[in-house]
Amino acid sequence: QVQLVESGGGLVQAGGSLRLSCAASGRTFSSYAMGWFRQAPGKEREFVVAISWTGDITHYTNSVKGRFTISRDNAKNTVYLQMNSLKPEDTAVYYCAATKKRIAIAAGEYEKWGQGIQVTVSS
């Protein structure tokens, strides 16, 4: 069983940076691919980025390519999302999620979810 807790969100000006962390409990973190999703007010939850078990495969949604970077430290049971050049349209609640699949982009393929953390980018 894996439980996920996000941290690092907050308020930042456009062009700024934030780093989100997702700490996982349990001994099997390295056997899960991890993903980040976000949900803006009035919108559906959308895929942002995913990373495979060993970190050798990543997949980004087009709108964050070149600005966001996902990484993981299996020794610390943590996945990170470095967000640079933030835009107001990045404002959302960000969720980390875990899946037993090697990597996944559909929310329905993820079995475990964090509680979410707010990221607000002011213009």
Secondary structure, DSSP 8 states (H G I E B T S, - for coil): ---EEEE--EEEETT--EEEEEEE-SS-GGGSEEEEEEE-TTS--EEEEEE-TTSS-EEE-GGGTTTEEEEEETTTTEEEEEE-S--GGG-EEEEEEEESSS---SGGG--EE---EEEEEE-
